[in-house]
Amino acid sequence: MESKEIVTKRLLLRKLQKEDCGFFHKLLSDQEVNRFLPWFPVKSMGETEQFLKERYLTVYEKGQGYVYVICLKETGTPVGYVNISGEESHDLGYGLARQYWNQGIVTEACQGLIQKVKQEGLPYITATHDRENIPSGKVMRKLGMSYQYSYEEQWQPKNYKVIFRMYQLNFTMPKEWRYDRYWKESQIHFVEEEL
């Protein structure tokens, strides 16, 4: 797995660079942007640097997973990030600066990345979202991902109970195959009739 550049109609997805630290500090310290993400907003540039090192730069070093900065193609301005984990879940994640919400940017970035991982032979991807985060579920459905089940988790490090919805998109796996890890790990799990 290698994070080479991906170009879409409006976007350039590229590797994280040292100069991106200022952008990520603004993004990761924004309370609203990080409301549904599994970490607390950063409080200093040092925390931002540590976050990027632990979560993103190690992916490049190990070659396990895909991590991209989402940039506007015309200007090169960074506006967010998208990634797919190298772990068994192949979990899709994304974040976007508030001023760029509701413009289809995350969907377009994810479509570009999905096309890449599909070509490279990834068998499937998953994605989860807090049941309260309705826009994230809409993105997953726009990407062709299908809802599988919901489960409760004591969310860390924020330490409160969350109902997550798990979505999946199979490439080489049988259509009916389901990633069951979260279902098995959670004592409270169920399938919702209406989303």
GUPA-669844 format. One record per atom (N, C-alpha, C): atom name; x, y, z; residue in three letters. Coordinates in nm, 2 decimals, m for minus. Each point is the difference from the previous one (the first is absolute). Example, Ala and Ser with C-alpha at 12.3 -4.5 7.8 and 13.67 -1.06 7.14 Angstrom:
<nodes>
NODE   atom        u        v        w   res
NODE      N     1.32    m0.57     0.78   ALA
NODE     CA    m0.09     0.12     0.00   ALA
NODE      C     0.09     0.12     0.00   ALA
NODE      N    m0.04     0.11    m0.07   SER
NODE     CA     0.09     0.11     0.00   SER
NODE      C    m0.08     0.11     0.08   SER
</nodes>
This chain:
<nodes>
NODE   atom        u        v        w   res
NODE      N     0.08    m0.12     0.00   MET
NODE     CA    m0.08     0.12     0.00   MET
NODE      C     0.09     0.12     0.00   MET
NODE      N    m0.03     0.09    m0.10   GLU
NODE     CA     0.08     0.12     0.00   GLU
NODE      C    m0.08     0.12    m0.03   GLU
NODE      N     0.01     0.11     0.07   SER
NODE     CA    m0.08     0.12    m0.02   SER
NODE      C     0.05     0.08    m0.11   SER
NODE      N    m0.02    m0.03    m0.12   LYS
NODE     CA     0.04     0.08    m0.11   LYS
NODE      C    m0.12     0.10    m0.03   LYS
NODE      N     0.03     0.11    m0.07   GLU
NODE     CA    m0.10     0.10    m0.03   GLU
NODE      C    m0.12    m0.06    m0.07   GLU
NODE      N    m0.11     0.06     0.03   ILE
NODE     CA    m0.13    m0.03    m0.07   ILE
NODE      C    m0.06     0.13    m0.04   ILE
NODE      N    m0.04     0.01    m0.13   VAL
NODE     CA    m0.06     0.12    m0.05   VAL
NODE      C    m0.14    m0.03    m0.04   VAL
NODE      N    m0.09     0.08     0.05   THR
NODE     CA    m0.14     0.00    m0.04   THR
NODE      C    m0.04     0.12    m0.07   THR
NODE      N    m0.13     0.02    m0.03   LYS
NODE     CA    m0.04     0.12    m0.08   LYS
NODE      C     0.04     0.13     0.07   LYS
NODE      N    m0.02     0.01     0.13   ARG
NODE     CA     0.03     0.13     0.07   ARG
NODE      C     0.11    m0.01     0.10   ARG
NODE      N     0.05    m0.13     0.02   LEU
NODE     CA     0.09    m0.02     0.12   LEU
NODE      C     0.13    m0.06    m0.04   LEU
NODE      N     0.10     0.02     0.09   LEU
NODE     CA     0.13    m0.07    m0.01   LEU
NODE      C     0.01    m0.06     0.14   LEU
NODE      N     0.02    m0.13     0.00   LEU
NODE     CA     0.03    m0.07     0.13   LEU
NODE      C     0.14    m0.04     0.00   LEU
NODE      N     0.07     0.04     0.10   ARG
NODE     CA     0.15    m0.02     0.01   ARG
NODE      C     0.04    m0.03     0.14   ARG
NODE      N     0.13    m0.04     0.01   LYS
NODE     CA     0.06    m0.03     0.13   LYS
NODE      C     0.01     0.12     0.09   LYS
NODE      N     0.00    m0.03     0.12   LEU
NODE     CA     0.02     0.11     0.10   LEU
NODE      C     0.14     0.06    m0.01   LEU
NODE      N     0.01     0.13     0.01   GLN
NODE     CA     0.13     0.06     0.00   GLN
NODE      C     0.02     0.08     0.13   GLN
NODE      N     0.12     0.04     0.03   LYS
NODE     CA     0.03     0.07     0.12   LYS
NODE      C    m0.07     0.13     0.01   LYS
NODE      N    m0.02     0.07    m0.12   GLU
NODE     CA    m0.07     0.13    m0.01   GLU
NODE      C    m0.15    m0.01     0.03   GLU
NODE      N    m0.05    m0.12     0.01   ASP
NODE     CA    m0.15    m0.02     0.03   ASP
NODE      C    m0.03     0.01     0.15   ASP
NODE      N     0.10     0.01     0.08   CYS
NODE     CA    m0.02     0.00     0.14   CYS
NODE      C    m0.09     0.12     0.05   CYS
NODE      N     0.02     0.12    m0.06   GLY
NODE     CA    m0.09     0.11     0.04   GLY
NODE      C    m0.14    m0.03    m0.04   GLY
NODE      N    m0.03    m0.05    m0.12   PHE
NODE     CA    m0.14    m0.03    m0.04   PHE
NODE      C    m0.06    m0.10     0.10   PHE
NODE      N     0.08    m0.11     0.03   PHE
NODE     CA    m0.06    m0.11     0.08   PHE
NODE      C    m0.02     0.05     0.14   PHE
NODE      N     0.08     0.10     0.05   HIS
NODE     CA    m0.02     0.05     0.13   HIS
NODE      C    m0.14     0.07     0.01   HIS
NODE      N    m0.03     0.08    m0.10   LYS
NODE     CA    m0.13     0.07    m0.01   LYS
NODE      C    m0.11    m0.11     0.00   LYS
NODE      N     0.01    m0.10    m0.09   LEU
NODE     CA    m0.10    m0.10    m0.02   LEU
NODE      C    m0.02    m0.08     0.13   LEU
NODE      N     0.11    m0.05     0.06   LEU
NODE     CA    m0.01    m0.09     0.12   LEU
NODE      C    m0.03     0.08     0.13   LEU
NODE      N     0.00     0.13     0.00   SER
NODE     CA    m0.03     0.07     0.12   SER
NODE      C    m0.15     0.06    m0.01   SER
NODE      N    m0.06    m0.02    m0.12   ASP
NODE     CA    m0.14     0.04    m0.02   ASP
NODE      C    m0.10    m0.09     0.07   ASP
NODE      N    m0.07     0.05     0.10   GLN
NODE     CA    m0.09    m0.08     0.08   GLN
NODE      C    m0.11    m0.07    m0.08   GLN
NODE      N    m0.05     0.07    m0.10   GLU
NODE     CA    m0.11    m0.05    m0.08   GLU
NODE      C     0.04    m0.11    m0.09   GLU
NODE      N     0.12     0.03    m0.07   VAL
NODE     CA     0.05    m0.10    m0.09   VAL
NODE      C     0.03    m0.13     0.07   VAL
NODE      N     0.05     0.01     0.13   ASN
NODE     CA     0.04    m0.12     0.07   ASN
NODE      C    m0.10    m0.06     0.09   ASN
NODE      N    m0.12     0.05    m0.01   ARG
NODE     CA    m0.11    m0.04     0.09   ARG
NODE      C    m0.03    m0.15     0.00   ARG
NODE      N     0.01    m0.06    m0.12   PHE
NODE     CA    m0.04    m0.14    m0.02   PHE
NODE      C     0.13    m0.09    m0.02   PHE
NODE      N     0.12     0.06     0.02   LEU
NODE     CA     0.12    m0.08    m0.03   LEU
NODE      C     0.06    m0.05     0.13   LEU
NODE      N     0.07    m0.11    m0.01   PRO
NODE     CA     0.05    m0.07     0.12   PRO
NODE      C     0.12     0.05     0.07   PRO
NODE      N     0.00     0.13     0.02   TRP
NODE     CA     0.11     0.07     0.07   TRP
NODE      C    m0.05     0.13     0.05   TRP
NODE      N     0.07     0.06     0.09   PHE
NODE     CA    m0.03     0.14     0.05   PHE
NODE      C     0.07     0.10    m0.09   PHE
NODE      N    m0.06     0.12    m0.02   PRO
NODE     CA     0.07     0.10    m0.08   PRO
NODE      C     0.14     0.03     0.06   PRO
NODE      N     0.09     0.02    m0.09   VAL
NODE     CA     0.14     0.03     0.05   VAL
NODE      C     0.00     0.14     0.06   VAL
NODE      N     0.10     0.02     0.09   LYS
NODE     CA     0.01     0.13     0.07   LYS
NODE      C     0.12     0.08    m0.03   LYS
NODE      N     0.10    m0.07    m0.07   SER
NODE     CA     0.13     0.07    m0.03   SER
NODE      C     0.05    m0.06    m0.13   SER
NODE      N     0.10     0.08    m0.06   MET
NODE     CA     0.06    m0.05    m0.12   MET
NODE      C     0.08    m0.13     0.03   MET
NODE      N     0.06    m0.01     0.12   GLY
NODE     CA     0.07    m0.12     0.04   GLY
NODE      C    m0.10    m0.12    m0.01   GLY
NODE      N    m0.12     0.01     0.05   GLU
NODE     CA    m0.10    m0.11     0.00   GLU
NODE      C    m0.03    m0.03    m0.14   GLU
NODE      N    m0.01     0.10    m0.09   THR
NODE     CA    m0.03    m0.02    m0.14   THR
NODE      C     0.11    m0.09    m0.07   THR
NODE      N     0.12     0.04     0.03   GLU
NODE     CA     0.12    m0.07    m0.06   GLU
NODE      C     0.00    m0.14     0.05   GLU
NODE      N    m0.03    m0.02     0.13   GLN
NODE     CA     0.00    m0.14     0.05   GLN
NODE      C    m0.11    m0.08    m0.06   GLN
NODE      N    m0.12     0.06    m0.02   PHE
NODE     CA    m0.11    m0.07    m0.06   PHE
NODE      C     0.03    m0.04    m0.14   PHE
NODE      N     0.06     0.09    m0.08   LEU
NODE     CA     0.03    m0.03    m0.14   LEU
NODE      C     0.11    m0.11    m0.01   LEU
NODE      N     0.09     0.00     0.09   LYS
NODE     CA     0.11    m0.10     0.01   LYS
NODE      C    m0.06    m0.14     0.03   LYS
NODE      N    m0.08     0.00     0.10   GLU
NODE     CA    m0.06    m0.13     0.05   GLU
NODE      C    m0.10    m0.06    m0.10   GLU
NODE      N    m0.09     0.08    m0.05   ARG
NODE     CA    m0.11    m0.05    m0.08   ARG
NODE      C     0.03     0.00    m0.15   ARG
NODE      N     0.09     0.08    m0.05   TYR
NODE     CA     0.01     0.01    m0.15   TYR
NODE      C     0.14    m0.03    m0.05   TYR
NODE      N     0.10     0.06     0.06   LEU
NODE     CA     0.14    m0.03    m0.05   LEU
NODE      C     0.05    m0.14     0.02   LEU
NODE      N    m0.05    m0.07     0.11   THR
NODE     CA     0.04    m0.14     0.01   THR
NODE      C    m0.07    m0.09    m0.10   THR
NODE      N    m0.11     0.05    m0.06   VAL
NODE     CA    m0.06    m0.08    m0.11   VAL
NODE      C     0.09     0.00    m0.12   VAL
NODE      N     0.06     0.12    m0.03   TYR
NODE     CA     0.09     0.01    m0.11   TYR
NODE      C     0.13    m0.09     0.02   TYR
NODE      N     0.05     0.00     0.13   GLU
NODE     CA     0.12    m0.07     0.03   GLU
NODE      C    m0.03    m0.15    m0.01   GLU
NODE      N    m0.11    m0.05     0.04   LYS
NODE     CA    m0.03    m0.14     0.00   LYS
NODE      C    m0.06    m0.05    m0.13   LYS
NODE      N    m0.05     0.10    m0.08   GLY
NODE     CA    m0.07    m0.04    m0.13   GLY
NODE      C    m0.12    m0.08     0.02   GLY
NODE      N    m0.07     0.03     0.12   GLN
NODE     CA    m0.13    m0.08     0.03   GLN
NODE      C    m0.11     0.10     0.01   GLN
NODE      N    m0.08     0.01    m0.10   GLY
NODE     CA    m0.11     0.10     0.00   GLY
NODE      C     0.02     0.11    m0.10   GLY
NODE      N    m0.10     0.08    m0.01   TYR
NODE     CA     0.00     0.12    m0.10   TYR
NODE      C    m0.04     0.12     0.08   TYR
NODE      N     0.08     0.11    m0.01   VAL
NODE     CA    m0.02     0.12     0.07   VAL
NODE      C     0.02     0.12    m0.10   VAL
NODE      N    m0.10     0.08    m0.02   TYR
NODE     CA     0.02     0.11    m0.09   TYR
NODE      C    m0.05     0.13     0.06   TYR
NODE      N     0.06     0.11    m0.04   VAL
NODE     CA    m0.05     0.14     0.02   VAL
NODE      C    m0.08     0.03    m0.12   VAL
NODE      N    m0.12     0.05     0.03   ILE
NODE     CA    m0.09     0.04    m0.11   ILE
NODE      C     0.03     0.15    m0.03   ILE
NODE      N     0.04     0.03    m0.13   CYS
NODE     CA     0.03     0.13    m0.04   CYS
NODE      C    m0.09     0.04    m0.12   CYS
NODE      N    m0.03     0.13    m0.01   LEU
NODE     CA    m0.07     0.05    m0.11   LEU
NODE      C     0.10     0.00    m0.12   LEU
NODE      N    m0.04    m0.06    m0.11   LYS
NODE     CA     0.09    m0.02    m0.11   LYS
NODE      C     0.05     0.14    m0.06   LYS
NODE      N    m0.09     0.09    m0.01   GLU
NODE     CA     0.04     0.13    m0.06   GLU
NODE      C     0.10     0.08     0.08   GLU
NODE      N    m0.01     0.00     0.13   THR
NODE     CA     0.09     0.08     0.08   THR
NODE      C     0.10    m0.08     0.09   THR
NODE      N    m0.02    m0.13     0.01   GLY
NODE     CA     0.08    m0.08     0.09   GLY
NODE      C    m0.03     0.02     0.15   GLY
NODE      N    m0.11     0.07     0.03   THR
NODE     CA    m0.03     0.03     0.14   THR
NODE      C    m0.05    m0.13     0.07   THR
NODE      N     0.06    m0.04     0.11   PRO
NODE     CA    m0.05    m0.11     0.08   PRO
NODE      C    m0.13     0.03     0.07   PRO
NODE      N    m0.10    m0.09    m0.02   VAL
NODE     CA    m0.13     0.02     0.06   VAL
NODE      C    m0.05    m0.11     0.09   VAL
NODE      N     0.07    m0.12     0.00   GLY
NODE     CA    m0.04    m0.11     0.08   GLY
NODE      C     0.09    m0.12    m0.01   GLY
NODE      N    m0.04    m0.11     0.04   TYR
NODE     CA     0.07    m0.13    m0.02   TYR
NODE      C    m0.09    m0.12    m0.02   TYR
NODE      N     0.06    m0.10    m0.06   VAL
NODE     CA    m0.08    m0.13    m0.02   VAL
NODE      C     0.10    m0.11     0.02   VAL
NODE      N    m0.04    m0.11     0.06   ASN
NODE     CA     0.09    m0.11     0.02   ASN
NODE      C    m0.08    m0.13     0.00   ASN
NODE      N     0.07    m0.11    m0.03   ILE
NODE     CA    m0.05    m0.14     0.02   ILE
NODE      C     0.11    m0.07     0.08   ILE
NODE      N    m0.05    m0.06     0.11   SER
NODE     CA     0.09    m0.07     0.09   SER
NODE      C     0.06    m0.13    m0.07   SER
NODE      N     0.13    m0.03     0.04   GLY
NODE     CA     0.06    m0.12    m0.05   GLY
NODE      C    m0.03    m0.12     0.09   GLY
NODE      N    m0.09     0.02     0.10   GLU
NODE     CA    m0.04    m0.11     0.09   GLU
NODE      C    m0.11    m0.08    m0.06   GLU
NODE      N    m0.04    m0.11     0.06   GLU
NODE     CA    m0.09    m0.09    m0.05   GLU
NODE      C    m0.14     0.07    m0.05   GLU
NODE      N    m0.04     0.10     0.07   SER
NODE     CA    m0.12     0.07    m0.03   SER
NODE      C     0.00     0.08    m0.13   SER
NODE      N     0.12     0.04    m0.04   HIS
NODE     CA     0.01     0.09    m0.12   HIS
NODE      C    m0.09     0.12     0.02   HIS
NODE      N     0.00     0.06     0.12   ASP
NODE     CA    m0.09     0.10     0.03   ASP
NODE      C     0.02     0.13    m0.07   ASP
NODE      N    m0.10     0.06    m0.06   LEU
NODE     CA     0.01     0.12    m0.07   LEU
NODE      C    m0.03     0.12     0.10   LEU
NODE      N     0.08     0.10     0.00   GLY
NODE     CA    m0.02     0.12     0.09   GLY
NODE      C     0.03     0.12    m0.08   GLY
NODE      N    m0.06     0.11     0.05   TYR
NODE     CA     0.01     0.13    m0.07   TYR
NODE      C    m0.03     0.12     0.09   TYR
NODE      N     0.05     0.11    m0.03   GLY
NODE     CA    m0.03     0.13     0.07   GLY
NODE      C     0.02     0.11    m0.09   GLY
NODE      N    m0.08     0.11     0.02   LEU
NODE     CA     0.00     0.11    m0.09   LEU
NODE      C    m0.02     0.13     0.08   LEU
NODE      N     0.08     0.10    m0.04   ALA
NODE     CA    m0.02     0.14     0.06   ALA
NODE      C    m0.14     0.05    m0.02   ALA
NODE      N    m0.06     0.06     0.10   ARG
NODE     CA    m0.14     0.04     0.00   ARG
NODE      C    m0.04     0.08    m0.12   ARG
NODE      N     0.08     0.09    m0.05   GLN
NODE     CA    m0.04     0.09    m0.11   GLN
NODE      C    m0.02    m0.08    m0.13   GLN
NODE      N     0.04    m0.12     0.00   TYR
NODE     CA    m0.01    m0.08    m0.12   TYR
NODE      C    m0.11    m0.11     0.01   TYR
NODE      N    m0.07     0.00     0.11   TRP
NODE     CA    m0.11    m0.10     0.01   TRP
NODE      C    m0.11     0.02    m0.10   TRP
NODE      N    m0.07    m0.10    m0.03   ASN
NODE     CA    m0.12     0.00    m0.09   ASN
NODE      C     0.03     0.04    m0.14   ASN
NODE      N     0.12    m0.03    m0.05   GLN
NODE     CA     0.04     0.03    m0.14   GLN
NODE      C     0.04    m0.13    m0.07   GLN
NODE      N    m0.02    m0.12     0.06   GLY
NODE     CA     0.03    m0.13    m0.06   GLY
NODE      C     0.15    m0.03    m0.01   GLY
NODE      N     0.08     0.08     0.08   ILE
NODE     CA     0.14    m0.02    m0.01   ILE
NODE      C     0.04    m0.14     0.06   ILE
NODE      N    m0.05    m0.03     0.12   VAL
NODE     CA     0.04    m0.13     0.06   VAL
NODE      C    m0.04    m0.11    m0.09   VAL
NODE      N    m0.12     0.00    m0.05   THR
NODE     CA    m0.05    m0.10    m0.09   THR
NODE      C     0.09    m0.02    m0.12   THR
NODE      N     0.04     0.11    m0.06   GLU
NODE     CA     0.09    m0.01    m0.12   GLU
NODE      C     0.13    m0.05     0.04   GLU
NODE      N     0.06     0.04     0.12   ALA
NODE     CA     0.13    m0.05     0.04   ALA
NODE      C    m0.01    m0.15     0.03   ALA
NODE      N    m0.11    m0.04     0.07   CYS
NODE     CA    m0.01    m0.15     0.03   CYS
NODE      C    m0.02    m0.08    m0.13   CYS
NODE      N    m0.07     0.05    m0.10   GLN
NODE     CA    m0.02    m0.07    m0.12   GLN
NODE      C     0.14    m0.02    m0.07   GLN
NODE      N     0.08     0.10     0.00   GLY
NODE     CA     0.14    m0.02    m0.06   GLY
NODE      C     0.08    m0.10     0.08   GLY
NODE      N    m0.01     0.00     0.13   LEU
NODE     CA     0.08    m0.10     0.08   LEU
NODE      C    m0.06    m0.14    m0.02   LEU
NODE      N    m0.13    m0.01     0.00   ILE
NODE     CA    m0.06    m0.13    m0.02   ILE
NODE      C     0.04    m0.06    m0.13   ILE
NODE      N     0.00     0.08    m0.11   GLN
NODE     CA     0.04    m0.05    m0.13   GLN
NODE      C     0.14    m0.06     0.01   GLN
NODE      N     0.09     0.07     0.07   LYS
NODE     CA     0.14    m0.04     0.01   LYS
NODE      C     0.01    m0.14     0.07   LYS
NODE      N    m0.06    m0.01     0.12   VAL
NODE     CA     0.01    m0.12     0.08   VAL
NODE      C    m0.06    m0.12    m0.07   VAL
NODE      N    m0.11     0.03    m0.07   LYS
NODE     CA    m0.07    m0.11    m0.08   LYS
NODE      C     0.10    m0.05    m0.10   LYS
NODE      N     0.06     0.09    m0.08   GLN
NODE     CA     0.10    m0.04    m0.10   GLN
NODE      C     0.12    m0.08     0.06   GLN
NODE      N     0.03     0.04     0.12   GLU
NODE     CA     0.12    m0.07     0.07   GLU
NODE      C    m0.03    m0.13     0.07   GLU
NODE      N    m0.13    m0.04    m0.01   GLY
NODE     CA    m0.04    m0.13     0.05   GLY
NODE      C    m0.05    m0.01     0.14   GLY
NODE      N    m0.03     0.11     0.06   LEU
NODE     CA    m0.06     0.00     0.14   LEU
NODE      C    m0.13    m0.08    m0.01   LEU
NODE      N    m0.03    m0.09     0.08   PRO
NODE     CA    m0.12    m0.08    m0.01   PRO
NODE      C    m0.13     0.07     0.04   PRO
NODE      N     0.01     0.10     0.09   TYR
NODE     CA    m0.12     0.07     0.05   TYR
NODE      C     0.05     0.12     0.08   TYR
NODE      N    m0.09     0.09     0.03   ILE
NODE     CA     0.02     0.11     0.10   ILE
NODE      C    m0.12     0.00     0.09   ILE
NODE      N     0.02     0.06     0.12   THR
NODE     CA    m0.10     0.02     0.09   THR
NODE      C     0.00     0.15     0.04   THR
NODE      N    m0.10     0.05     0.07   ALA
NODE     CA     0.00     0.13     0.06   ALA
NODE      C    m0.11     0.00     0.10   ALA
NODE      N     0.03     0.08     0.11   THR
NODE     CA    m0.10     0.01     0.11   THR
NODE      C    m0.03     0.15     0.03   THR
NODE      N    m0.12     0.02     0.04   HIS
NODE     CA    m0.03     0.14     0.05   HIS
NODE      C    m0.09     0.00     0.12   HIS
NODE      N     0.01     0.09     0.08   ASP
NODE     CA    m0.09     0.03     0.12   ASP
NODE      C    m0.14     0.02    m0.06   ASP
NODE      N    m0.09    m0.07     0.06   ARG
NODE     CA    m0.14     0.01    m0.05   ARG
NODE      C    m0.05     0.14    m0.01   ARG
NODE      N     0.06     0.09     0.09   GLU
NODE     CA    m0.04     0.14     0.00   GLU
NODE      C     0.06     0.08    m0.12   GLU
NODE      N     0.10    m0.06    m0.06   ASN
NODE     CA     0.07     0.07    m0.11   ASN
NODE      C    m0.06    m0.03    m0.13   ASN
NODE      N    m0.12     0.05    m0.03   ILE
NODE     CA    m0.08    m0.03    m0.12   ILE
NODE      C     0.08     0.02    m0.13   ILE
NODE      N     0.06     0.12    m0.01   PRO
NODE     CA     0.07     0.03    m0.13   PRO
NODE      C     0.11    m0.11    m0.04   PRO
NODE      N     0.06    m0.05     0.10   SER
NODE     CA     0.11    m0.10    m0.03   SER
NODE      C    m0.07    m0.13    m0.06   SER
NODE      N    m0.11    m0.04     0.06   GLY
NODE     CA    m0.07    m0.11    m0.06   GLY
NODE      C    m0.05     0.02    m0.14   GLY
NODE      N    m0.03     0.13    m0.03   LYS
NODE     CA    m0.04     0.03    m0.14   LYS
NODE      C     0.11    m0.01    m0.10   LYS
NODE      N     0.12     0.04     0.05   VAL
NODE     CA     0.12    m0.02    m0.08   VAL
NODE      C     0.03    m0.15    m0.03   VAL
NODE      N    m0.01    m0.08     0.10   MET
NODE     CA     0.02    m0.14    m0.02   MET
NODE      C    m0.10    m0.06    m0.10   MET
NODE      N    m0.12     0.04     0.00   ARG
NODE     CA    m0.10    m0.05    m0.09   ARG
NODE      C     0.03     0.05    m0.14   ARG
NODE      N     0.04     0.12    m0.01   LYS
NODE     CA     0.03     0.06    m0.14   LYS
NODE      C     0.12    m0.08    m0.06   LYS
NODE      N     0.09    m0.05     0.08   LEU
NODE     CA     0.11    m0.08    m0.04   LEU
NODE      C    m0.04    m0.14    m0.05   LEU
NODE      N    m0.12    m0.04     0.02   GLY
NODE     CA    m0.05    m0.13    m0.03   GLY
NODE      C     0.02    m0.10     0.11   GLY
NODE      N     0.04     0.05     0.12   MET
NODE     CA     0.01    m0.09     0.11   MET
NODE      C    m0.13    m0.04     0.06   MET
NODE      N    m0.02    m0.12     0.05   SER
NODE     CA    m0.13    m0.04     0.05   SER
NODE      C     0.01    m0.02     0.15   SER
NODE      N    m0.11     0.04     0.07   TYR
NODE     CA    m0.01    m0.01     0.14   TYR
NODE      C    m0.01    m0.15     0.04   TYR
NODE      N     0.08    m0.04     0.10   GLN
NODE     CA     0.00    m0.14     0.05   GLN
NODE      C    m0.07    m0.02     0.13   GLN
NODE      N     0.04     0.08     0.10   TYR
NODE     CA    m0.05    m0.01     0.14   TYR
NODE      C     0.04     0.12     0.08   TYR
NODE      N    m0.06     0.01     0.12   SER
NODE     CA     0.04     0.10     0.10   SER
NODE      C     0.05    m0.07     0.12   SER
NODE      N     0.08     0.07     0.08   TYR
NODE     CA     0.06    m0.06     0.12   TYR
NODE      C     0.03     0.11     0.10   TYR
NODE      N     0.00    m0.04     0.13   GLU
NODE     CA     0.04     0.10     0.10   GLU
NODE      C     0.14    m0.02     0.04   GLU
NODE      N     0.07     0.11     0.02   GLU
NODE     CA     0.14     0.00     0.05   GLU
NODE      C     0.03     0.11     0.10   GLU
NODE      N     0.07    m0.04     0.10   GLN
NODE     CA     0.05     0.10     0.10   GLN
NODE      C     0.12     0.07    m0.07   GLN
NODE      N    m0.03     0.12    m0.05   TRP
NODE     CA     0.09     0.07    m0.09   TRP
NODE      C     0.12     0.06     0.07   TRP
NODE      N     0.12    m0.04    m0.04   GLN
NODE     CA     0.12     0.05     0.06   GLN
NODE      C     0.08     0.09    m0.10   GLN
NODE      N     0.07     0.11     0.04   PRO
NODE     CA     0.02     0.03     0.14   PRO
NODE      C    m0.11     0.09     0.06   PRO
NODE      N    m0.11     0.02    m0.07   LYS
NODE     CA    m0.10     0.09     0.05   LYS
NODE      C    m0.09    m0.06     0.11   LYS
NODE      N     0.00    m0.13     0.01   ASN
NODE     CA    m0.06    m0.08     0.11   ASN
NODE      C    m0.15     0.03     0.02   ASN
NODE      N    m0.07    m0.02    m0.11   TYR
NODE     CA    m0.15     0.00     0.02   TYR
NODE      C    m0.05    m0.10    m0.11   TYR
NODE      N    m0.13    m0.05     0.03   LYS
NODE     CA    m0.06    m0.10    m0.09   LYS
NODE      C    m0.04     0.06    m0.13   LYS
NODE      N     0.02    m0.06    m0.11   VAL
NODE     CA    m0.04     0.04    m0.13   VAL
NODE      C    m0.06    m0.12    m0.08   VAL
NODE      N    m0.10     0.03    m0.07   ILE
NODE     CA    m0.05    m0.10    m0.10   ILE
NODE      C     0.06     0.03    m0.13   ILE
NODE      N     0.07    m0.09    m0.05   PHE
NODE     CA     0.06     0.02    m0.14   PHE
NODE      C    m0.07    m0.08    m0.10   PHE
NODE      N    m0.01     0.05    m0.12   ARG
NODE     CA    m0.05    m0.08    m0.12   ARG
NODE      C     0.12    m0.04    m0.08   ARG
NODE      N     0.00    m0.13    m0.04   MET
NODE     CA     0.11    m0.05    m0.08   MET
NODE      C    m0.05    m0.02    m0.14   MET
NODE      N     0.08     0.06    m0.10   TYR
NODE     CA    m0.02    m0.02    m0.14   TYR
NODE      C     0.11    m0.07    m0.06   TYR
NODE      N    m0.02    m0.06    m0.12   GLN
NODE     CA     0.10    m0.08    m0.06   GLN
NODE      C    m0.02     0.00    m0.15   GLN
NODE      N     0.11    m0.01    m0.08   LEU
NODE     CA     0.00    m0.01    m0.14   LEU
NODE      C     0.09    m0.11    m0.04   LEU
NODE      N    m0.05    m0.11    m0.06   ASN
NODE     CA     0.08    m0.11    m0.04   ASN
NODE      C     0.05     0.01    m0.14   ASN
NODE      N     0.12    m0.03    m0.03   PHE
NODE     CA     0.06     0.00    m0.13   PHE
NODE      C     0.02    m0.14    m0.05   PHE
NODE      N     0.08    m0.08     0.06   THR
NODE     CA     0.02    m0.14    m0.04   THR
NODE      C    m0.07    m0.10     0.09   THR
NODE      N    m0.05     0.04     0.12   MET
NODE     CA    m0.07    m0.09     0.09   MET
NODE      C    m0.14    m0.02    m0.06   MET
NODE      N    m0.06    m0.12     0.04   PRO
NODE     CA    m0.14    m0.02    m0.05   PRO
NODE      C    m0.09     0.11     0.05   PRO
NODE      N    m0.10     0.03    m0.08   LYS
NODE     CA    m0.09     0.12     0.04   LYS
NODE      C    m0.06    m0.01     0.14   LYS
NODE      N    m0.03    m0.12     0.04   GLU
NODE     CA    m0.07    m0.02     0.13   GLU
NODE      C     0.10    m0.01     0.12   GLU
NODE      N     0.13     0.00    m0.03   TRP
NODE     CA     0.10    m0.01     0.11   TRP
NODE      C     0.00     0.13     0.08   TRP
NODE      N     0.01    m0.02     0.13   ARG
NODE     CA    m0.01     0.11     0.09   ARG
NODE      C     0.12     0.00     0.10   ARG
NODE      N     0.06     0.12     0.03   TYR
NODE     CA     0.10     0.01     0.10   TYR
NODE      C    m0.07     0.01     0.13   TYR
NODE      N     0.02    m0.11     0.08   ASP
NODE     CA    m0.07    m0.02     0.13   ASP
NODE      C     0.07     0.04     0.13   ASP
NODE      N     0.12     0.05    m0.01   ARG
NODE     CA     0.08     0.02     0.12   ARG
NODE      C    m0.08     0.09     0.10   ARG
NODE      N    m0.05     0.11    m0.04   TYR
NODE     CA    m0.07     0.09     0.10   TYR
NODE      C    m0.12    m0.06     0.06   TYR
NODE      N    m0.07    m0.08    m0.09   TRP
NODE     CA    m0.12    m0.07     0.05   TRP
NODE      C     0.03    m0.10     0.11   TRP
NODE      N     0.11    m0.07    m0.02   LYS
NODE     CA     0.04    m0.10     0.10   LYS
NODE      C     0.06     0.06     0.12   LYS
NODE      N     0.07     0.11    m0.01   GLU
NODE     CA     0.06     0.07     0.12   GLU
NODE      C    m0.10     0.07     0.09   GLU
NODE      N    m0.11     0.04    m0.06   SER
NODE     CA    m0.10     0.08     0.07   SER
NODE      C    m0.11    m0.08     0.06   SER
NODE      N    m0.03     0.01     0.12   GLN
NODE     CA    m0.11    m0.08     0.06   GLN
NODE      C    m0.14     0.06    m0.05   GLN
NODE      N     0.00     0.13    m0.04   ILE
NODE     CA    m0.12     0.06    m0.05   ILE
NODE      C     0.02     0.02    m0.15   ILE
NODE      N    m0.07    m0.07    m0.08   HIS
NODE     CA     0.01     0.01    m0.15   HIS
NODE      C    m0.14    m0.03    m0.06   HIS
NODE      N    m0.03     0.06    m0.11   PHE
NODE     CA    m0.13    m0.02    m0.06   PHE
NODE      C     0.00     0.06    m0.14   PHE
NODE      N    m0.10    m0.04    m0.07   VAL
NODE     CA    m0.02     0.06    m0.14   VAL
NODE      C    m0.12     0.09     0.01   VAL
NODE      N     0.03     0.13    m0.05   GLU
NODE     CA    m0.11     0.10     0.00   GLU
NODE      C    m0.08    m0.02    m0.13   GLU
NODE      N    m0.13     0.01     0.02   GLU
NODE     CA    m0.09    m0.01    m0.12   GLU
NODE      C     0.00     0.12    m0.09   GLU
NODE      N     0.00     0.12     0.06   GLU
NODE     CA     0.00     0.12    m0.08   GLU
NODE      C     0.12     0.09     0.05   GLU
NODE      N     0.07     0.06    m0.10   LEU
NODE     CA     0.11     0.09     0.04   LEU
NODE      C    m0.04     0.14    m0.03   LEU
</nodes>
